[in-house]
Amino acid sequence: MGFIYGLDPLYWLLIGPTMIMAFWAQMKVKSTFKKYSRVATGNRMTGAQAAAAVLRYAGIGDVRIEQVGGRLSDHYDPRSKTLRLSPDVYGSYSVAAAGVAAHEAGHAIQHARGYAPLKLRSALVPVASFGSWLAWPMIIFGMMLQSMQLMQLGIIAFSALVAFQLVTLPVEFNASSRAKAVLVKAGVLGSREEAEGVNKVLGAAAMTYVAATVTAIAQLLYFLIRSGLLGGRDD
């Protein structure tokens, strides 16, 4: 285990392409959101109104909608049944705002319908948070101290984060599918062009989750190889 991961060619061989993918995904979502933030919906609904319309169509009346600070900080909190929208979404009449707001409303629909992957992701949150905090120190100290046991414990902790990322994918894709299925029916969008814009915004956002998952898997693969748990020991 005599290696330093930041200087290890194998590390960059595995992680380098995923970092490029993650950077591209972030740039794509920012540029797509910016583009469709300039395109107003024909029905002139704000993001908050769009989310409310989607929730009404789904028969959900116990979810609060409020504004939260930050950029692209939109999220649904299942604990308090609160849908929080960033300023760029909450009061905007744009196609981008409608898509993001409806996506978050999709999470509220998942919660109301008892969507199993969402339940699993919620259950994994504390485990993944603990794992992300603990994994790197254990792995790094395991490398420094030449301790296989400590490194393996770190890998187990990191695996919890990878599991969380994997469960996140179907949750996010399903929320977007629910949103796109009802946006027109709920009266938020009025044309095919607007629907295509929402598809592009949500598609770009989905790629950030894909990139994060692929990066986490590549990191786990690297640790497994260098610890000897995959492919034999590399001393």
C-alpha positions as CSV (number, residue, x, y, z in Angstrom):
1,M,0.0,0.0,0.0
2,G,3.0,2.3,-0.5
3,F,1.2,4.9,-2.6
4,I,-0.1,8.4,-2.5
5,Y,-3.5,8.5,-4.3
6,G,-3.1,12.0,-5.6
7,L,0.2,11.1,-7.3
8,D,-0.9,7.6,-8.4
9,P,-1.5,7.2,-12.2
10,L,-4.2,4.7,-11.6
11,Y,-6.1,7.3,-9.6
12,W,-6.2,9.7,-12.4
13,L,-6.9,7.0,-15.0
14,L,-10.1,6.1,-13.1
15,I,-11.1,9.5,-11.7
16,G,-9.9,11.9,-14.4
17,P,-12.6,11.1,-17.0
18,T,-15.3,11.3,-14.3
19,M,-14.0,14.7,-13.2
20,I,-14.3,15.9,-16.7
21,M,-17.8,14.5,-16.9
22,A,-18.8,16.2,-13.7
23,F,-17.4,19.5,-14.8
24,W,-19.2,19.2,-18.1
25,A,-22.5,18.3,-16.4
26,Q,-22.2,21.4,-14.1
27,M,-21.5,23.7,-17.0
28,K,-24.4,22.1,-18.9
29,V,-27.0,22.6,-16.2
30,K,-25.9,26.2,-15.6
31,S,-26.0,27.1,-19.3
32,T,-29.3,25.3,-19.9
33,F,-31.0,26.9,-16.8
34,K,-29.7,30.3,-17.8
35,K,-31.0,29.9,-21.4
36,Y,-34.5,28.9,-20.3
37,S,-34.6,31.4,-17.5
38,R,-35.0,33.9,-20.3
39,V,-38.0,32.1,-21.8
40,A,-41.3,32.9,-20.1
41,T,-44.1,30.4,-20.0
42,G,-47.2,31.5,-21.9
43,N,-49.4,31.0,-18.8
44,R,-47.2,33.3,-16.8
45,M,-47.0,31.2,-13.7
46,T,-44.2,31.7,-11.2
47,G,-42.2,28.7,-10.0
48,A,-44.1,28.7,-6.7
49,Q,-47.5,28.8,-8.6
50,A,-46.3,26.0,-10.9
51,A,-45.3,23.8,-8.0
52,A,-48.7,24.5,-6.3
53,A,-50.5,23.6,-9.5
54,V,-48.7,20.3,-9.9
55,L,-49.5,19.5,-6.2
56,R,-53.1,20.4,-6.6
57,Y,-53.4,18.2,-9.7
58,A,-51.9,15.3,-7.7
59,G,-54.4,15.9,-4.9
60,I,-51.8,17.0,-2.4
61,G,-52.8,19.9,-0.1
62,D,-50.5,19.6,3.0
63,V,-47.2,20.7,1.5
64,R,-45.9,24.2,2.2
65,I,-44.1,26.1,-0.5
66,E,-41.5,28.7,0.6
67,Q,-38.5,30.6,-0.7
68,V,-35.0,29.7,0.4
69,G,-31.7,31.5,-0.2
70,G,-29.0,30.4,-2.6
71,R,-28.8,29.5,-6.2
72,L,-30.3,26.2,-7.4
73,S,-30.8,25.3,-3.8
74,D,-34.3,24.0,-4.5
75,H,-35.3,20.9,-2.6
76,Y,-38.2,19.1,-0.9
77,D,-38.0,18.4,2.9
78,P,-40.1,15.3,3.6
79,R,-39.7,15.7,7.4
80,S,-41.7,19.0,7.4
81,K,-43.5,18.5,4.1
82,T,-42.0,21.7,2.8
83,L,-41.0,22.5,-0.8
84,R,-38.3,25.1,-0.8
85,L,-37.5,27.1,-3.9
86,S,-34.5,29.4,-4.6
87,P,-35.2,33.0,-5.6
88,D,-34.4,32.3,-9.3
89,V,-37.2,29.7,-9.3
90,Y,-39.8,30.9,-6.7
91,G,-40.8,34.2,-8.3
92,S,-39.7,33.6,-11.9
93,Y,-42.2,33.1,-14.8
94,S,-39.6,31.2,-16.8
95,V,-39.7,27.7,-18.4
96,A,-36.6,26.8,-16.3
97,A,-38.4,27.8,-13.1
98,A,-41.5,25.8,-14.0
99,G,-39.4,22.7,-14.7
100,V,-37.3,22.9,-11.5
101,A,-40.4,23.7,-9.3
102,A,-42.3,20.8,-10.8
103,H,-39.4,18.5,-10.3
104,E,-39.4,19.3,-6.6
105,A,-43.1,18.9,-6.5
106,G,-42.5,15.5,-8.0
107,H,-40.5,14.6,-4.8
108,A,-43.5,15.6,-2.7
109,I,-45.7,13.4,-4.8
110,Q,-43.3,10.5,-4.3
111,H,-43.5,11.1,-0.6
112,A,-47.3,11.2,-0.6
113,R,-47.4,8.0,-2.7
114,G,-44.9,6.1,-0.5
115,Y,-42.4,5.7,-3.3
116,A,-40.0,3.0,-2.0
117,P,-36.7,4.4,-3.4
118,L,-37.4,7.7,-1.7
119,K,-38.0,6.0,1.6
120,L,-34.7,4.1,1.1
121,R,-32.8,7.3,0.3
122,S,-34.2,9.0,3.4
123,A,-33.1,6.1,5.5
124,L,-29.6,6.2,4.0
125,V,-29.1,9.9,4.6
126,P,-27.6,9.6,8.2
127,V,-25.5,6.6,7.1
128,A,-24.2,8.4,4.0
129,S,-23.5,11.6,6.0
130,F,-21.6,9.7,8.6
131,G,-19.8,7.6,5.9
132,S,-18.7,10.7,3.9
133,W,-17.3,12.3,7.1
134,L,-15.5,9.3,8.3
135,A,-14.4,7.5,5.1
136,W,-11.6,9.8,3.9
137,P,-9.8,10.2,7.2
138,M,-9.8,6.4,7.8
139,I,-8.6,5.6,4.2
140,I,-5.9,8.2,4.3
141,F,-4.7,7.3,7.7
142,G,-4.9,3.6,6.7
143,M,-2.5,4.4,3.8
144,M,-0.1,6.4,6.0
145,L,0.0,3.8,8.8
146,Q,0.0,0.9,6.4
147,S,-3.1,-0.4,8.2
148,M,-5.2,-2.7,6.0
149,Q,-7.9,-3.0,8.7
150,L,-8.3,0.8,9.0
151,M,-8.4,1.3,5.2
152,Q,-11.0,-1.4,4.8
153,L,-13.2,0.2,7.5
154,G,-12.9,3.4,5.5
155,I,-13.9,1.7,2.3
156,I,-17.0,0.2,4.0
157,A,-17.9,3.7,5.2
158,F,-17.3,5.1,1.7
159,S,-19.5,2.3,0.3
160,A,-22.5,3.8,2.2
161,L,-22.0,7.0,0.2
162,V,-21.9,5.1,-3.1
163,A,-25.1,3.3,-2.1
164,F,-26.8,6.6,-1.4
165,Q,-25.7,7.9,-4.8
166,L,-27.0,4.8,-6.6
167,V,-30.4,5.1,-4.8
168,T,-30.6,8.8,-5.7
169,L,-30.6,8.2,-9.4
170,P,-34.0,6.5,-9.7
171,V,-35.5,9.0,-7.2
172,E,-34.4,12.0,-9.3
173,F,-35.3,10.5,-12.6
174,N,-38.7,9.5,-11.3
175,A,-39.4,12.9,-9.9
176,S,-38.7,14.5,-13.3
177,S,-40.9,11.9,-15.0
178,R,-43.8,12.8,-12.6
179,A,-43.2,16.5,-13.2
180,K,-43.2,16.3,-17.0
181,A,-46.3,14.0,-17.0
182,V,-48.5,16.6,-15.3
183,L,-47.1,20.0,-16.2
184,V,-49.3,20.4,-19.3
185,K,-52.3,18.8,-17.6
186,A,-51.9,21.0,-14.6
187,G,-52.0,24.1,-16.8
188,V,-48.5,25.2,-16.2
189,L,-47.2,24.8,-19.8
190,G,-49.1,25.8,-22.9
191,S,-47.0,24.6,-25.8
192,R,-44.7,21.8,-27.1
193,E,-41.8,24.3,-27.2
194,E,-42.2,25.0,-23.5
195,A,-42.3,21.3,-22.7
196,E,-39.2,20.7,-24.8
197,G,-37.4,23.4,-22.7
198,V,-38.4,21.7,-19.5
199,N,-37.1,18.4,-20.8
200,K,-33.7,20.0,-21.6
201,V,-33.5,21.7,-18.2
202,L,-34.4,18.5,-16.2
203,G,-32.2,16.4,-18.5
204,A,-29.2,18.6,-17.8
205,A,-29.9,18.5,-14.1
206,A,-30.1,14.7,-14.2
207,M,-26.6,14.5,-15.7
208,T,-25.1,16.0,-12.6
209,Y,-26.5,13.1,-10.5
210,V,-25.2,10.6,-13.1
211,A,-21.7,12.2,-13.0
212,A,-21.7,12.3,-9.2
213,T,-22.6,8.6,-9.1
214,V,-20.0,7.6,-11.7
215,T,-17.3,9.5,-9.8
216,A,-18.2,7.8,-6.5
217,I,-18.1,4.4,-8.1
218,A,-14.7,5.1,-9.7
219,Q,-13.3,6.2,-6.4
220,L,-14.6,3.1,-4.7
221,L,-13.1,1.0,-7.4
222,Y,-9.8,2.7,-6.9
223,F,-9.8,2.1,-3.2
224,L,-10.8,-1.6,-3.7
225,I,-7.9,-2.1,-6.1
226,R,-5.3,-0.4,-4.0
227,S,-6.4,-2.1,-0.8
228,G,-6.1,-5.5,-2.4
229,L,-9.8,-6.3,-2.0
230,L,-10.1,-6.3,-5.8
231,G,-7.5,-7.8,-8.1
232,G,-5.1,-8.9,-5.3
233,R,-2.6,-6.9,-3.1
234,D,-0.5,-4.1,-4.7
235,D,2.4,-3.7,-2.3
